[in-house]
Amino acid sequence: MDYVERSLQLLANDIKLLKDKAKAASKDPNQFKIILGSSPTTVSDSHIANKNHRFPLTGTIEQIGKIYS
């Protein structure tokens, strides 16, 4: 599993934790909205943006778009 996949898995785990906490508080977990904000870091040169060791939402516009499309 690469860094991006691991980061997304951690996010999924956090969302599950929030839903479990809602259930424990006798709340409907489907009534909660989770909003994730991000500020992508872009670079103009794909040689600078190492394909295997980039943080999520970093790289060229094309690299960022390819992961999340």
Contact map, one row per residue, 1 for C-alpha under 8 A:
111011000000000000000000000000000000000000000000000000000000000000000
111111000000000000000000000000000000000000000000000100000000000000000
111111100000000000000000000000000000000000000000000011110000000000000
011111110000000000000000000000000000000000000000000001110000000000000
111111111000000000000000000000000000000000000000000000000000000000000
111111111100000000000000000000000000000000000000000000000000000000000
001111111110000000000000000000000000000000000000000000010000000000000
000111111111000000000000000000000000000000000000000000000000000000000
000011111111100000000000000000000000000000000000000000000000000000000
000001111111110000000000000000000000000000000000000000000000000000000
000000111111111000000000000000000000000000000000000000000000000000000
000000011111111100000000000000000000000000000000000000000000000000000
000000001111111110000000000000000000000000000000000000000000000000000
000000000111111111000000000000000000000000000000000000000000000000000
000000000011111111100000000000000100000000000000000000000000000000000
000000000001111111110000000000000000000000000000000000000000000000000
000000000000111111111000000000000000000000000000000000000000000000000
000000000000011111111100000010000000000000000000000000000000000000000
000000000000001111111110000011000000000000000000000000000000000000000
000000000000000111111111000010000000000000000000000000000000000000000
000000000000000011111111100000000000000000000000000000000000000000000
000000000000000001111111111110000000000000000000000000000000000000000
000000000000000000111111111110000000000000000000000000000000000000000
000000000000000000011111111000000000000000000000000000000000000000000
000000000000000000001111111000000000000000000000000000000000000000000
000000000000000000000111111100000000000000000000000000000000000000000
000000000000000000000111111110000000000000000000000000000000000000000
000000000000000000000110011111110000000000000000000000000000000000000
000000000000000001110110001111110000000000000000000000000000000000000
000000000000000000100000000111111000000000000000000000000000000000000
000000000000000000000000000111111000000000000000000000000000000000000
000000000000000000000000000111111100000000000000000000000000000000000
000000000000000000000000000001111110000000000000000000000000000000000
000000000000001000000000000000011111000000000000000000000000000000000
000000000000000000000000000000001111100000000000000000000000000000000
000000000000000000000000000000000111110000000000000000000000000000000
000000000000000000000000000000000011111000000000000000000000000000000
000000000000000000000000000000000001111100000000000000001000000000000
000000000000000000000000000000000000111110000000000000001000000000000
000000000000000000000000000000000000011111000000000000001100000000000
000000000000000000000000000000000000001111100000000000001110000000000
000000000000000000000000000000000000000111110000000000001111100000000
000000000000000000000000000000000000000011111101100000000111100000000
000000000000000000000000000000000000000001111100000000000001000000000
000000000000000000000000000000000000000000111111100000000001000000000
000000000000000000000000000000000000000000111111110000000011000000000
000000000000000000000000000000000000000000001111110000000000000000000
000000000000000000000000000000000000000000101111110000000000000000000
000000000000000000000000000000000000000000101111111001000111000000000
000000000000000000000000000000000000000000000111111111000010000000000
000000000000000000000000000000000000000000000000111111000000000000000
010000000000000000000000000000000000000000000000011111000000000000000
001000000000000000000000000000000000000000000000011111100000000000000
001100000000000000000000000000000000000000000000111111110110000000000
001100000000000000000000000000000000000000000000000011111100000000000
001100100000000000000000000000000000000000000000000001111100000000000
000000000000000000000000000000000000011111000000000000111110000100000
000000000000000000000000000000000000000111100000100001111111001100000
000000000000000000000000000000000000000011100100110001001111111100000
000000000000000000000000000000000000000001111100100000000111111100000
000000000000000000000000000000000000000001100000000000000011111110000
000000000000000000000000000000000000000000000000000000000011111111000
000000000000000000000000000000000000000000000000000000000111111111100
000000000000000000000000000000000000000000000000000000001111111111110
000000000000000000000000000000000000000000000000000000000000111111111
000000000000000000000000000000000000000000000000000000000000011111111
000000000000000000000000000000000000000000000000000000000000001111111
000000000000000000000000000000000000000000000000000000000000000111111
000000000000000000000000000000000000000000000000000000000000000011111
